Amino acid sequence: MTRLLHLDASPRPGRAGSHDHGSHTRRLTHHFVSRWHTLEPNAEIVYRDIGLSSPQLTSVEWIEAAFTPIEQQTEPMRELLTESDALVDEVERADILVLGVPMYNFGPPAAFKAWIDNIIRINRTVDFDPQYGAHPHLRLEGYVPLLADRSRHAVLLSSRGGFDFDPGRPLAALNHLEPSVRTALQFIGIGGFHDIAIEHQEEGGDVLAASTESALARIDRLVERLHSEMALPRLSQPA
C-alpha cells in the first residue's frame, strides 16, 4: 500500500475549473491524487491544508526547544514542538509527497516556507556528524539525511502568473520555488523530485488553457510511471 501526503498551500479554497477564482495548484493536486486512487484504491492518503491553516512560524523559543536534546526538553518545549512533530511524522510515513504550491513573487507562499522550517528538524529529519562524509543528494559533507532510509518521492505541482520559468528558459534564474524546495527535501533525504507547473495565469485565455491541459496530461503520465516503479518492489517480495 502506498502512502500519499497531499498538501495544499494556496490560500484560495476552491479548485480552478470547478470554482470561481479557484486555485490552479489545488486542481493539480486533486487530479494527481484522484488518478492515483483510481490505480490503487486502497492507497493511504493523508491531507493537510496549510493554505487555510498555516503552520507556526519559527521563534526563539521554538529554536531553543528544537535544539534541546529530547531527554532535556521541558514540558513547555515539548508542547511547542507538537505541531512540528505531527508534520514530521506525516512526512516520515509518506511514500509520495504531493505538494500544491503556487509561485508568489518568484518563490513559495509564506505558509509553505513555514512548513519547510517545521519539517527540517535536527535529530528528526537531519543530523550533523563530521565523520559522515558526502551527502547522497547534495554537495555537502557532515549532514546526515535521516529520511534517506528508504525511497521517497516529492511531486511539486505549481502555478505561475508569467511563463518561461522552467530550466533552460529565459526566466529560469528568477525561479526560486522549485530549486529551493528540491534542495530542502533532498537535504533531509527525499531523493525523488518531480515538478509540473501551469504558466500564463496572468494572460489567461487559450494560452492558460493549453498550459493547464499540458500539466494535467503530464500528471497522468507521472502517476502511471511512479505507480509502476513503486509496484515493482512489492511484486518482487517473497510470498
C-alpha positions in Angstrom: 0.0 0.0 0.0 1.3 3.4 -1.0 1.1 6.3 1.5 0.5 9.7 0.0 0.8 13.1 1.8 -1.5 15.5 0.0 -0.6 19.1 0.9 -2.2 22.3 -0.4 -0.5 25.7 0.2 -2.8 28.0 -1.8 -5.0 30.4 0.2 -7.6 30.0 -2.4 -10.1 27.4 -1.0 -11.6 26.2 -4.3 -10.2 24.5 -7.4 -9.8 26.2 -10.8 -12.1 24.7 -13.3 -14.7 24.0 -10.6 -14.9 27.1 -8.5 -14.8 30.8 -9.3 -11.4 32.2 -8.5 -10.3 28.7 -7.6 -6.7 27.5 -7.1 -4.8 26.0 -10.0 -2.5 24.1 -7.7 -5.4 22.6 -5.8 -6.8 21.4 -9.1 -3.4 19.8 -9.9 -3.0 18.0 -6.6 -6.6 16.8 -6.7 -6.0 15.4 -10.2 -2.9 13.6 -9.1 -4.4 12.1 -6.0 -7.6 11.1 -7.8 -5.6 9.4 -10.6 -3.5 7.6 -8.1 -6.6 6.4 -6.2 -8.0 5.0 -9.5 -4.9 2.9 -9.9 -4.6 2.0 -6.2 -8.0 2.3 -4.4 -6.5 1.2 -1.0 -3.7 3.8 -1.0 -3.5 5.7 2.3 -4.0 9.4 1.7 -3.3 12.0 4.4 -4.5 15.5 3.6 -3.2 18.8 5.1 -4.3 22.2 4.1 -1.7 24.8 5.1 -3.1 27.4 2.8 -6.1 27.8 5.1 -4.2 26.9 8.3 -0.6 27.9 8.2 2.0 26.1 10.4 3.5 28.1 13.2 6.5 30.3 12.4 9.8 29.7 14.0 10.6 31.7 17.1 13.5 31.9 19.5 11.5 29.6 21.8 10.9 27.1 19.0 14.6 27.1 18.1 15.6 26.6 21.7 13.2 23.7 22.0 14.2 22.0 18.7 17.9 22.2 19.5 17.5 20.9 23.1 18.1 17.1 23.4 14.8 15.2 23.9 15.7 14.0 27.3 16.4 17.6 28.4 13.3 19.2 27.0 10.8 20.7 29.4 7.1 20.2 29.1 6.5 23.6 27.5 9.2 22.8 25.0 7.5 19.6 24.0 4.2 21.3 23.7 5.8 24.0 21.5 7.0 21.3 19.1 3.8 19.3 19.0 2.7 20.7 15.6 6.2 20.3 14.1 6.3 16.7 15.4 3.0 16.0 13.7 4.2 17.5 10.4 7.4 15.5 10.6 5.5 12.3 11.3 3.4 12.8 8.2 6.4 13.2 6.0 8.2 10.2 7.6 5.3 7.9 6.9 4.7 9.1 3.3 6.0 7.4 0.2 5.0 10.3 -2.0 4.5 14.0 -1.1 2.0 15.7 -3.4 2.7 19.4 -2.9 0.5 22.1 -4.3 2.5 25.3 -4.1 1.8 28.4 -6.2 4.7 30.7 -7.1 4.3 34.0 -5.3 6.8 36.7 -6.1 9.3 34.2 -7.6 9.1 31.8 -4.5 6.7 29.9 -2.3 3.9 31.3 -0.1 4.9 32.1 3.5 2.7 29.1 4.7 4.8 26.7 2.7 8.1 28.1 3.9 6.8 27.7 7.5 6.0 24.1 6.7 9.6 23.5 5.4 11.0 25.2 8.5 8.9 22.8 10.7 9.9 19.6 9.0 13.7 20.3 8.8 14.5 19.3 12.3 17.7 18.3 13.9 17.5 14.8 15.3 14.2 14.2 13.5 14.9 14.6 9.8 18.6 15.7 9.7 21.6 15.3 11.9 25.2 16.5 11.8 28.2 14.2 12.1 31.7 15.4 10.9 32.6 11.8 10.2 29.5 11.2 7.9 31.1 12.2 4.7 29.4 13.2 1.5 25.6 13.8 1.4 23.9 11.4 -1.0 22.0 14.2 -2.9 23.7 17.5 -2.3 27.3 18.7 -2.3 27.5 18.8 1.5 29.6 16.9 4.0 28.7 16.0 7.6 25.0 16.4 7.2 23.1 13.2 7.7 19.7 13.0 5.9 17.6 10.9 8.3 14.8 10.3 5.7 17.2 8.5 3.3 16.4 5.2 5.0 14.1 4.3 2.1 12.9 5.6 -1.3 10.5 8.6 -1.1 9.3 10.9 -3.8 8.1 14.6 -3.8 5.8 15.9 -6.5 5.7 19.7 -6.6 2.7 21.0 -8.5 2.8 24.7 -9.1 1.2 27.6 -11.0 2.8 30.8 -12.2 1.5 34.1 -13.3 4.1 34.5 -16.0 5.9 32.0 -18.2 9.3 30.7 -19.3 10.5 29.8 -15.7 11.4 26.2 -16.5 15.1 25.1 -16.6 16.7 26.3 -19.8 14.1 29.0 -20.4 14.8 32.8 -20.3 13.4 33.4 -16.8 14.8 30.2 -15.1 17.2 32.2 -13.0 14.2 34.0 -11.4 12.5 30.8 -10.3 13.2 30.4 -6.6 10.4 27.9 -6.0 11.3 24.5 -7.4 15.0 24.8 -6.8 14.6 25.7 -3.2 12.0 23.0 -2.5 14.1 20.4 -4.2 17.2 21.4 -2.1 15.2 21.4 1.2 13.7 18.0 0.6 16.8 16.4 -0.7 18.6 17.8 2.3 16.5 15.6 4.6 16.8 12.6 2.3 13.9 12.7 -0.1 15.7 11.8 -3.3 12.9 11.6 -5.9 11.8 15.0 -7.1 9.3 15.8 -9.8 7.8 19.2 -10.7 4.9 20.2 -13.1 3.7 23.8 -13.4 0.9 25.7 -15.1 2.0 29.0 -16.6 0.3 32.1 -18.3 -2.1 32.6 -15.4 -1.9 36.4 -15.8 -2.6 36.2 -19.5 -5.4 33.7 -19.2 -7.4 32.6 -22.3 -6.2 30.0 -24.7 -2.5 30.0 -23.5 -3.6 29.3 -19.9 -6.0 26.6 -21.0 -3.3 24.9 -23.1 -0.8 25.1 -20.2 -3.4 23.6 -17.9 -4.2 20.7 -20.2 -0.5 20.1 -20.7 0.1 20.0 -16.9 -2.8 17.6 -16.4 -1.5 15.3 -19.1 1.9 15.3 -17.6 0.5 14.4 -14.2 -1.3 11.4 -15.8 2.0 10.2 -17.2 3.8 10.8 -14.0 1.2 8.9 -11.9 1.4 5.9 -14.2 5.2 5.9 -14.2 5.6 6.3 -10.4 2.9 3.7 -9.7 4.6 1.2 -12.0 8.0 1.9 -10.4 6.7 1.6 -6.9 4.8 -1.6 -7.6 8.0 -3.4 -8.7 9.5 -3.8 -5.2 6.2 -5.1 -3.9 5.9 -7.7 -6.7 9.5 -8.8 -6.1 8.9 -9.5 -2.4 8.6 -13.2 -1.5 5.1 -14.6 -0.8 
